[in-house]
Amino acid sequence: MPSGQRLENKVAIVTGAGTRGEIAGTGQAASILMAREGAKVLLSDIDIDRAEETLNTIEKEGGTAKIFIGDVTSEKDCEAMVNESVKQFGKLDILFNNVGGPGGGMVTEIEEEDWHRSIDLNMKSAVMGSKYAIPTMEKSGGGSIINVSSIDGTQAGSTRNVPYSISKAAISHLSRIMAVHHGRQNIRVNCVAPGHVYGAFPNRFKKMEDDWRELRKKAGPLGTEGTAWDVGWAVVYLASDEAKWVTGVVLPVDAGVQAASPLSMLGDIIGSEEPKSNLY
Ligand SMILES: NC(=O)c1ccc[n+]([C@@H]2O[C@H](COP(=O)([O-])OP(=O)(O)OC[C@H]3O[C@@H](n4cnc5c(N)ncnc54)[C@H](O)[C@@H]3O)[C@@H](O)[C@H]2O)c1
């Protein structure tokens, strides 16, 4: 059963609405939460089985969703995706540009093909989705677009992931630029920047060891582990009318990791009061 009304009468598209891991990803969590809050959700994914898993959960809970299968790195598919939302639900109010993923290596390691794939997946997808969403949202009086950056977009991450990291930095800036360009159309554009989330993404390649999970927890001022659901709630807020005066924001969802410096967390990480700076 839908549990709230914060998104009642809203129509949303979530790209990457399935999950590649055993644990919910941000697209899956946000889709389920938006449906619980009353939105009708178009679940866009490249993989039918993954999209159906999310659809089944939403339908079991009494929510409303439909599936669109396409590749959001293709402009043609992005156009078709937005048209499908109008066909299924009559309009579009919310676009969560969630698709993204790694493309590895330092600059000395990057293969040209991986470079293009990563930039397309992380950046082009958000640009092309928005290109078709904005005129459609304008027809129904405005809307809310939420992009996904990452802690890796502001700081060098623990993996060496140049195309991913710079794409995420670009997505943060894209969100500010779009907020300025489309504010007068009553279209708000914001961004979430997840931190060390225990979700589908980091677990897909290598099962995350317990000691690494523990270390990721300790690196944040809150000292707790976050999941895709924490990111999903931030997306619900930015999508809702409660955020009607919020645009151009990059919201970290990271237990405070981006507020800390490595030395400020060192005592917590190594489990000691020391070392402390004795300079002051
Ligand atoms: N989980 C984290 O720790 C974390 C941290 C920072 C940022 N993020 C960001 O969150 C977003 C989602 O990551 P996740 O790990 O939750 O998702 P995920 O890797 O589980 O993928 C979600 C879905 O996207 C679909 N997908 C992949 N490529 C697609 C394409 N070209 N077109 C359409 N669908 C496609 C997949 O089939 C999958 O069902 C990404 O942008 C990621 O960079 C995640």
The ligand as an SDF file (V2000), in Angstrom:
LIG
                    3D

 44 48  0  0  0  0  0  0  0  0999 V2000
   25.7390    2.6570   -4.6130 N   0  0  0  0  0  0  0  0  0  0  0  0
   26.7360    3.5150   -4.3710 C   0  0  0  0  0  0  0  0  0  0  0  0
   27.5970    3.3140   -3.5210 O   0  0  0  0  0  0  0  0  0  0  0  0
   26.8200    4.7680   -5.1530 C   0  0  0  0  0  0  0  0  0  0  0  0
   27.6650    5.7670   -4.7020 C   0  0  0  0  0  0  0  0  0  0  0  0
   27.7470    6.9350   -5.4300 C   0  0  0  0  0  0  0  0  0  0  0  0
   26.9640    7.0940   -6.5720 C   0  0  0  0  0  0  0  0  0  0  0  0
   26.1610    6.0870   -6.9940 N   0  0  0  0  0  0  0  0  0  0  0  0
   25.4090    6.2860   -8.2320 C   0  0  0  0  0  0  0  0  0  0  0  0
   24.0780    5.7940   -8.0960 O   0  0  0  0  0  0  0  0  0  0  0  0
   23.6110    5.4250   -9.3930 C   0  0  0  0  0  0  0  0  0  0  0  0
   23.0000    4.0390   -9.3780 C   0  0  0  0  0  0  0  0  0  0  0  0
   23.9330    3.0960   -8.9360 O   0  0  0  0  0  0  0  0  0  0  0  0
   23.4170    1.7000   -8.3930 P   0  0  0  0  0  0  0  0  0  0  0  0
   24.6270    0.9750   -7.9390 O   0  0  0  0  0  0  0  0  0  0  0  0
   22.3490    1.8920   -7.4220 O   0  0  0  0  0  0  0  0  0  0  0  0
   22.7850    1.0720   -9.7130 O   0  0  0  0  0  0  0  0  0  0  0  0
   23.0530   -0.3230  -10.4770 P   0  0  0  0  0  0  0  0  0  0  0  0
   24.4650   -0.4180  -10.9260 O   0  0  0  0  0  0  0  0  0  0  0  0
   22.4960   -1.4070   -9.6340 O   0  0  0  0  0  0  0  0  0  0  0  0
   22.2010   -0.1180  -11.8170 O   0  0  0  0  0  0  0  0  0  0  0  0
   20.8340    0.2110  -11.7560 C   0  0  0  0  0  0  0  0  0  0  0  0
   20.1670   -0.2060  -13.0510 C   0  0  0  0  0  0  0  0  0  0  0  0
   20.6590    0.5570  -14.1560 O   0  0  0  0  0  0  0  0  0  0  0  0
   20.4380   -0.2160  -15.3220 C   0  0  0  0  0  0  0  0  0  0  0  0
   21.2230    0.3110  -16.4380 N   0  0  0  0  0  0  0  0  0  0  0  0
   22.5600    0.2180  -16.6010 C   0  0  0  0  0  0  0  0  0  0  0  0
   22.9270    0.8120  -17.7580 N   0  0  0  0  0  0  0  0  0  0  0  0
   21.7880    1.2980  -18.3320 C   0  0  0  0  0  0  0  0  0  0  0  0
   21.5100    2.0060  -19.5290 C   0  0  0  0  0  0  0  0  0  0  0  0
   22.4840    2.3380  -20.3770 N   0  0  0  0  0  0  0  0  0  0  0  0
   20.2250    2.3500  -19.8010 N   0  0  0  0  0  0  0  0  0  0  0  0
   19.2180    2.0080  -18.9460 C   0  0  0  0  0  0  0  0  0  0  0  0
   19.4330    1.3280  -17.7890 N   0  0  0  0  0  0  0  0  0  0  0  0
   20.6990    0.9830  -17.4910 C   0  0  0  0  0  0  0  0  0  0  0  0
   20.8520   -1.6170  -14.8620 C   0  0  0  0  0  0  0  0  0  0  0  0
   20.2730   -2.6310  -15.6870 O   0  0  0  0  0  0  0  0  0  0  0  0
   20.3460   -1.6740  -13.4260 C   0  0  0  0  0  0  0  0  0  0  0  0
   19.1170   -2.3390  -13.3130 O   0  0  0  0  0  0  0  0  0  0  0  0
   24.7740    5.5630  -10.3480 C   0  0  0  0  0  0  0  0  0  0  0  0
   24.6950    6.7900  -11.0180 O   0  0  0  0  0  0  0  0  0  0  0  0
   25.9630    5.5350   -9.4130 C   0  0  0  0  0  0  0  0  0  0  0  0
   27.0760    6.1640   -9.9650 O   0  0  0  0  0  0  0  0  0  0  0  0
   26.0470    4.9350   -6.3080 C   0  0  0  0  0  0  0  0  0  0  0  0
  1  2  1  0
  2  3  2  0
  2  4  1  0
  4  5  1  0
  4 44  2  0
  5  6  2  0
  6  7  1  0
  7  8  2  0
  8  9  1  0
  8 44  1  0
  9 10  1  0
  9 42  1  0
 10 11  1  0
 11 12  1  0
 11 40  1  0
 12 13  1  0
 13 14  1  0
 14 15  2  0
 14 16  1  0
 14 17  1  0
 17 18  1  0
 18 19  2  0
 18 20  1  0
 18 21  1  0
 21 22  1  0
 22 23  1  0
 23 24  1  0
 23 38  1  0
 24 25  1  0
 25 26  1  0
 25 36  1  0
 26 27  1  0
 26 35  1  0
 27 28  2  0
 28 29  1  0
 29 30  1  0
 29 35  2  0
 30 31  1  0
 30 32  2  0
 32 33  1  0
 33 34  2  0
 34 35  1  0
 36 37  1  0
 36 38  1  0
 38 39  1  0
 40 41  1  0
 40 42  1  0
 42 43  1  0
M  CHG  2   8   1  16  -1
M  END
$$$$
